[in-house]
Amino acid sequence: MVLGTALWAAAALVLLLTGTRFSSDNGWWLWTCLAGIVMGLLGMVYTRRRAAVYRAAATGGQQGDTA
């Protein structure tokens, strides 16, 4: 997920640096890259939160069994 987000960011950077070569009809390329970046960041936040929930559940379950 991190690699994909970084690739979208790199593509957006390339598009911004070579922006004069693209006509106004191709502006959707940049928006696609930005959407990929945003979705990648949201995915990273989501997976980190889910991992924290799983860790908390595993820790809570083990403590409950030993007590």
N, C-alpha and C positions, 0 to 999 in steps of 0.2 A: 504494500500500500504506500509506503514511504517512497519507494522507487518510482511508482506510477505518478505520484504527486510531483516528485522532482522532475520527471520527464515532461509533465504538463507545464510546469513552471519554465523549464528550459525552452519548450516550444513557444510559449508566450513571449519569452525574452527575445527569441529569434524573430518572431513576428513584429515585436515592437521596434527592434533595431533595424529591420528591413521594411518598415511600414510604408515607405514611399513606393515600394515595388508592387504593393497590393492595391487593387482598385477598391472602390467603396462597396462593390458587390461581394467582395470576399471578406468583409468585416466579421462575418459569422465565425471565421477561423479563430480570431482572438477571443470571441465570446465562448467558443467551445473550450478553449484552453483554460479560460478563467473558471468555467463551470467545472472542469476536471480538477482544478486546484481546490476549489471550494468543497466539492464532494469528497476529495481525498482527505482534506483536513477534517471534515465532519466524520468521515469514516474512522480516522485515527482517534478522535475524541470518543466516539462510540465504543470502539474496541477496547480502549484503555479503561473506560468506565465499566464495561462488561467484565473485563479481567479483574478489576477491583472487587466487583460484586462476587465473582466466583471465588476469589481468594478469601473474602470475608466469610462466605458461606462455608468454605472448607475449614477455616480456622474455627469458626463457631461450632461446626459439627464435631470436630475433634475434641474441643474442650468440653462439649456437652456429654460425649461418650465416656470421657475419663473421670468426670465428676460424680 
